[in-house]
Amino acid sequence: MEATDARFTIGVYLEDICTEEDESAVYHNKTYLLKDDLEVSAIATSTIMGEESLRGEQLELQAILTAANNNNDFTIKPMKINGMECSVIACPIPVVCDIEESDGVLFILHPKSNNTPIDLEEVLEIFNRTLANWKSQYNECVQNHLMYDKEILSVPLTDGSTVKIFQGGGWKQFAPPPAEAKKVEAK
């Protein structure tokens, strides 16, 4: 950031992050603070983007993040937080395989600085593509856990393989163990 003040807050708003609740996949829109040197957790709450009756600093921060997310647009805006002049840097997180759509926002709150690097947008875009891929893989892992980790039926087949059916409707066919496969071929 080319600044003398190394304190900053970094957070991420993620749309449709998957969690397992009561043995089903539930999707949430949630804000996470990854680092909070400026102590803004009372302002940048986990549900800030879903709130409708915000005022003051929370409303202003929500508006900046919403605009970046909805317009899929990198932005730097001045804002006063806890009485301190700050810059809010908001960079949209792309939907995997579709950079024209946003799936959340990475944001940085920093004591007001006029010296942001000229390549900051490109650096954050690269990071956000990585974050988008991580989120997609994480959601898939949660869904697969629900689909394939709770076996409800196992059916042996005549070729020695087994079909397993899992809660949630998923199924997999497992090849016979090598010794069993040789017995089947010999018959």
Disulfide bonds with the S-S distance in Angstrom:
none
